[in-house]
Amino acid sequence: MPSRPLLVVLFDGVQSLDVTGPVEVFAGAGLAAGDPSAYPVRTASPDGGPVRTQSGLRLLPDSTLADAVAGGAPHTLVVPGGGGTRTPDPALIDWLRTHGPRAERLVSVCTGALLLAGAGLLDGHRATTHWNACDHLARCHPGVDVDPDPIFVRDGRLSTSAGVTAGIDLALALVEEDHGRDVALTVARHLVVFLRRPGNQAQFSAQLSAQTARREPLRDLQHWITEHPDADLSVPALAARARLSPRHFARAFHAETGTPPGRYVDRVRLEHARRLLEDTSRGVEEVARASGYGTPEAMRRAFLKALETSPAEYRRRFHAVLS
């Protein structure tokens, strides 16, 4: 079994879960594959000294960044995020610019994408990061094709993931690629996570992804939509409930929530269907009706478009972790 050395970059202000999440996945994968040396893990900071994480924890790296690559480039280089990415150490950016291209796989977690972009390693590539940093990434690095929606994006040897726990999803995807689904599933079961959320799954729920409307009628309507996904949620019907003209309603809803009403409804229905599918006592046809899709085929098209997986496969993956 080939060994795939893993190097994790550490710096002051790093998000601790961005480090430990992927590390636990890769370390667990070695045990599940029957070869603890499958992913030898090493951590390094610019000067080799301890770093203070964003939450205040202290992490002790194995070496300096220079020493970590003295014997050759790692197979997988992991660049975590955190508050320290806002004003990064220029020496770290220079090191990434020189050594990032030499790794066979270059991975960022959360705002670690800002460090890769600062080193020019994301130019011309599709990438994602924490939803709250996507605008900043796009504005400061126009050469990067920023996609704010998915939990992770893979573009050749480059892989970028959204906030914090999405790094676990990306690591599981890489393990599945290296060692197959059974090994990745074993790790997912141990960590009690879903194997694996599709990479283009939205970063957060409809309720969190949209702003809360300022005006009470629209704010109340947002809650009503969430509680009645099977109702007539067309723009005319929602406008009538809000006592506005359809045109005025559509403009006001979009302006106050940051999301067109149709897209908001789509997200609410998808999220509702996902929750119902996790209950095996409900048939697919019942879930489709209760979620406002009407037919299983309409729900299937929505799942394939948003998640690149069918409702049946979503249910199978969810319960495979629990079994």
C-alpha positions as CSV (number, residue, x, y, z in Angstrom):
1,M,0.0,0.0,0.0
2,P,1.5,3.3,-1.0
3,S,2.4,5.8,1.7
4,R,0.9,9.3,1.2
5,P,2.7,11.7,3.6
6,L,0.5,14.5,5.0
7,L,1.9,17.9,6.0
8,V,-0.4,20.3,7.8
9,V,0.6,24.0,8.0
10,L,0.3,25.7,11.4
11,F,0.3,29.4,12.2
12,D,-0.9,31.8,14.9
13,G,-4.7,32.2,14.7
14,V,-5.3,28.9,13.0
15,Q,-8.8,27.3,13.5
16,S,-8.1,24.1,15.6
17,L,-10.9,22.1,14.0
18,D,-9.5,22.9,10.5
19,V,-6.4,21.0,11.7
20,T,-7.7,18.2,13.8
21,G,-10.7,17.3,11.6
22,P,-8.8,16.2,8.5
23,V,-6.0,14.8,10.6
24,E,-8.4,12.5,12.4
25,V,-9.9,11.4,9.1
26,F,-6.5,10.5,7.5
27,A,-5.1,8.9,10.7
28,G,-8.3,6.9,11.0
29,A,-8.1,5.8,7.4
30,G,-4.7,4.3,8.0
31,L,-6.0,2.2,10.8
32,A,-9.1,1.2,8.8
33,A,-7.0,0.2,5.9
34,G,-4.8,-1.9,8.1
35,D,-1.7,0.2,7.6
36,P,-1.1,3.0,10.2
37,S,1.7,4.3,7.9
38,A,-0.7,5.0,5.0
39,Y,-0.9,8.7,5.9
40,P,2.1,9.7,8.0
41,V,1.1,13.1,9.5
42,R,3.4,15.9,10.2
43,T,2.7,19.5,11.3
44,A,5.0,22.5,10.8
45,S,5.0,26.2,11.5
46,P,7.2,28.9,9.9
47,D,9.7,28.9,12.8
48,G,8.9,25.5,14.3
49,G,7.6,27.1,17.5
50,P,4.2,26.6,19.2
51,V,1.2,28.4,17.7
52,R,-1.8,29.8,19.5
53,T,-5.1,28.8,17.8
54,Q,-8.0,31.0,17.2
55,S,-9.7,29.6,20.3
56,G,-6.6,30.0,22.5
57,L,-5.3,26.4,22.4
58,R,-1.6,25.9,21.9
59,L,-0.4,23.5,19.3
60,L,3.2,22.2,19.1
61,P,4.3,21.5,15.5
62,D,6.7,18.8,14.6
63,S,9.2,21.1,12.8
64,T,9.8,24.2,10.9
65,L,8.3,24.5,7.4
66,A,11.8,24.4,5.9
67,D,12.7,21.2,7.7
68,A,9.3,19.6,6.9
69,V,10.2,19.6,3.1
70,A,13.9,19.0,3.5
71,G,13.4,15.3,2.5
72,G,11.0,16.1,-0.4
73,A,7.5,17.4,-0.9
74,P,4.6,15.9,0.9
75,H,2.0,14.0,-1.0
76,T,-0.8,16.1,0.5
77,L,-0.3,19.6,1.8
78,V,-3.2,20.8,4.0
79,V,-3.6,24.5,4.6
80,P,-6.1,25.3,7.4
81,G,-8.0,28.5,7.9
82,G,-8.7,30.8,10.9
83,G,-8.4,34.3,12.0
84,G,-4.7,34.2,11.2
85,T,-5.4,34.3,7.5
86,R,-6.5,37.9,7.7
87,T,-2.9,39.2,8.1
88,P,-0.8,36.2,7.2
89,D,3.0,36.0,7.8
90,P,4.7,37.0,4.5
91,A,7.1,34.2,5.0
92,L,4.3,31.7,5.1
93,I,2.9,33.0,1.8
94,D,6.4,32.8,0.2
95,W,6.8,29.2,1.4
96,L,3.4,28.2,0.0
97,R,4.3,29.9,-3.3
98,T,7.5,27.9,-3.6
99,H,6.4,24.5,-2.1
100,G,2.6,24.4,-2.8
101,P,3.1,23.4,-6.5
102,R,5.4,20.6,-5.5
103,A,2.7,18.7,-3.5
104,E,0.7,16.1,-5.4
105,R,-2.4,17.3,-3.6
106,L,-3.0,20.8,-2.3
107,V,-5.9,21.1,0.1
108,S,-7.3,24.1,1.9
109,V,-9.9,24.1,4.7
110,C,-12.1,27.1,5.4
111,T,-10.2,30.4,4.9
112,G,-7.0,28.6,4.2
113,A,-8.1,29.3,0.6
114,L,-7.1,32.9,1.2
115,L,-3.5,31.8,1.9
116,L,-3.4,29.7,-1.3
117,A,-4.9,32.6,-3.3
118,G,-2.3,35.0,-1.7
119,A,0.4,32.8,-3.0
120,G,-1.1,32.8,-6.5
121,L,-2.0,29.1,-6.3
122,L,-5.7,29.4,-7.1
123,D,-5.5,31.7,-10.1
124,G,-7.4,30.2,-13.0
125,H,-9.1,27.6,-10.7
126,R,-12.5,27.1,-9.3
127,A,-12.5,27.3,-5.5
128,T,-14.6,27.8,-2.4
129,T,-14.1,28.9,1.2
130,H,-16.2,29.8,4.2
131,W,-19.4,31.5,3.1
132,N,-18.5,34.6,5.1
133,A,-15.1,35.0,3.2
134,C,-16.3,34.2,-0.4
135,D,-16.9,37.9,-1.3
136,H,-13.5,38.8,0.1
137,L,-11.8,36.1,-1.8
138,A,-13.4,37.1,-5.1
139,R,-12.8,40.8,-4.5
140,C,-9.1,40.5,-3.5
141,H,-8.2,37.7,-6.0
142,P,-10.2,38.2,-9.2
143,G,-8.2,35.5,-10.9
144,V,-10.0,32.9,-8.8
145,D,-13.3,31.4,-9.9
146,V,-15.0,31.6,-6.5
147,D,-18.1,29.3,-6.0
148,P,-19.7,30.3,-2.7
149,D,-22.3,27.4,-2.5
150,P,-20.6,24.0,-2.3
151,I,-19.0,22.5,0.8
152,F,-16.0,21.6,-1.2
153,V,-14.6,22.0,-4.7
154,R,-12.1,19.8,-6.4
155,D,-10.2,21.2,-9.4
156,G,-7.4,18.8,-10.5
157,R,-4.8,18.6,-7.8
158,L,-6.3,21.5,-5.9
159,S,-9.1,21.0,-3.4
160,T,-10.7,23.7,-1.3
161,S,-13.4,23.4,1.3
162,A,-15.9,25.6,3.1
163,G,-16.0,26.3,6.8
164,V,-14.5,24.0,9.5
165,T,-16.4,20.7,9.3
166,A,-16.4,20.7,5.5
167,G,-12.7,19.8,5.8
168,I,-13.8,16.5,7.2
169,D,-16.1,15.9,4.2
170,L,-13.3,16.7,1.8
171,A,-10.8,14.5,3.7
172,L,-13.3,11.6,3.5
173,A,-13.7,12.2,-0.3
174,L,-9.9,11.9,-0.7
175,V,-9.7,8.8,1.5
176,E,-12.5,7.2,-0.6
177,E,-10.5,8.0,-3.7
178,D,-7.4,6.5,-2.3
179,H,-8.7,3.4,-0.5
180,G,-12.3,2.9,-1.6
181,R,-15.7,3.5,0.0
182,D,-15.5,0.8,2.7
183,V,-12.4,2.4,4.3
184,A,-14.0,5.9,4.1
185,L,-17.3,4.5,5.5
186,T,-15.4,2.9,8.5
187,V,-13.8,6.3,9.3
188,A,-17.2,8.1,8.9
189,R,-18.9,5.7,11.3
190,H,-16.1,6.2,13.9
191,L,-16.4,9.9,13.7
192,V,-20.2,9.7,13.5
193,V,-20.5,11.8,10.4
194,F,-22.3,11.4,7.1
195,L,-20.4,9.6,4.3
196,R,-20.2,11.7,2.6
197,R,-22.0,15.0,2.0
198,P,-21.8,15.6,-1.8
199,G,-19.2,18.2,-2.5
200,N,-21.7,20.6,-4.0
201,Q,-24.1,20.4,-1.1
202,A,-25.0,23.9,0.1
203,Q,-22.9,25.2,2.9
204,F,-25.9,25.9,5.2
205,S,-29.6,25.7,5.4
206,A,-32.2,28.0,3.7
207,Q,-33.0,29.7,6.9
208,L,-29.3,30.5,7.6
209,S,-28.3,31.3,4.0
210,A,-31.0,34.0,3.7
211,Q,-31.0,37.1,5.8
212,T,-34.0,37.7,8.0
213,A,-36.3,40.3,6.4
214,R,-36.6,43.6,8.2
215,R,-40.4,44.0,7.7
216,E,-42.5,41.8,9.9
217,P,-44.9,40.6,7.1
218,L,-42.0,39.3,5.1
219,R,-40.2,37.9,8.2
220,D,-43.4,36.1,9.2
221,L,-43.8,34.8,5.7
222,Q,-40.3,33.3,5.8
223,H,-41.3,31.3,8.9
224,W,-44.6,30.3,7.3
225,I,-42.8,29.0,4.2
226,T,-40.5,26.8,6.3
227,E,-43.5,25.3,8.2
228,H,-45.6,24.8,5.0
229,P,-43.3,23.4,2.2
230,D,-46.2,21.5,0.7
231,A,-48.4,24.6,0.2
232,D,-48.7,26.7,-2.9
233,L,-45.5,28.7,-2.7
234,S,-45.6,30.4,-6.1
235,V,-44.8,34.1,-6.2
236,P,-48.4,35.1,-6.7
237,A,-49.6,33.0,-3.8
238,L,-46.9,34.3,-1.5
239,A,-47.5,37.9,-2.6
240,A,-51.1,37.6,-1.8
241,R,-50.3,36.3,1.7
242,A,-47.9,39.2,2.2
243,R,-50.6,41.6,0.8
244,L,-48.3,42.9,-1.9
245,S,-48.4,42.8,-5.7
246,P,-46.3,39.9,-7.1
247,R,-43.8,42.3,-8.7
248,H,-43.4,44.4,-5.5
249,F,-43.2,41.2,-3.4
250,A,-40.5,39.6,-5.5
251,R,-38.4,42.7,-5.4
252,A,-38.9,43.3,-1.6
253,F,-38.2,39.7,-0.6
254,H,-35.0,39.6,-2.7
255,A,-33.9,43.0,-1.3
256,E,-34.5,42.1,2.3
257,T,-33.4,38.4,2.3
258,G,-30.7,38.5,-0.3
259,T,-32.4,35.5,-2.0
260,P,-35.2,35.5,-4.7
261,P,-38.4,33.9,-3.4
262,G,-38.2,31.0,-5.8
263,R,-34.7,30.1,-4.7
264,Y,-35.6,30.3,-1.0
265,V,-38.6,28.0,-1.6
266,D,-36.3,25.5,-3.4
267,R,-33.9,25.4,-0.5
268,V,-36.6,25.0,2.1
269,R,-38.2,22.1,0.2
270,L,-34.9,20.4,-0.4
271,E,-33.9,20.7,3.3
272,H,-37.4,19.4,4.4
273,A,-37.1,16.5,2.0
274,R,-33.7,15.6,3.3
275,R,-34.9,15.5,6.9
276,L,-37.9,13.3,6.0
277,L,-35.7,10.9,4.0
278,E,-33.7,10.3,7.1
279,D,-36.8,8.6,8.5
280,T,-37.1,5.2,6.8
281,S,-40.7,4.9,7.8
282,R,-41.7,7.4,5.1
283,G,-41.9,6.3,1.5
284,V,-40.4,8.4,-1.2
285,E,-43.7,9.3,-2.7
286,E,-44.9,10.5,0.7
287,V,-41.8,12.6,1.2
288,A,-42.2,14.2,-2.2
289,R,-45.8,15.2,-1.5
290,A,-45.0,16.5,2.0
291,S,-42.0,18.5,0.7
292,G,-44.0,20.2,-2.0
293,Y,-42.6,18.4,-5.0
294,G,-45.8,16.6,-5.9
295,T,-44.1,13.6,-7.5
296,P,-41.0,11.5,-6.8
297,E,-39.6,12.4,-10.2
298,A,-39.8,16.1,-9.5
299,M,-38.0,15.5,-6.2
300,R,-35.4,13.4,-7.9
301,R,-34.6,16.1,-10.4
302,A,-34.3,18.7,-7.6
303,F,-31.9,16.4,-5.7
304,L,-29.7,15.7,-8.7
305,K,-29.5,19.4,-9.6
306,A,-28.7,20.6,-6.1
307,L,-26.8,17.6,-4.6
308,E,-25.8,15.5,-7.6
309,T,-27.3,12.5,-5.9
310,S,-30.8,10.9,-5.9
311,P,-33.2,10.8,-2.9
312,A,-32.7,7.0,-2.7
313,E,-28.9,7.4,-2.6
314,Y,-29.1,10.2,-0.1
315,R,-31.1,7.9,2.2
316,R,-28.8,5.0,1.6
317,R,-25.7,7.0,2.5
318,F,-27.3,8.5,5.6
319,H,-28.3,5.1,7.0
320,A,-25.1,3.4,6.0
321,V,-23.3,5.6,8.6
322,L,-25.8,4.7,11.3
323,S,-25.8,1.0,10.6
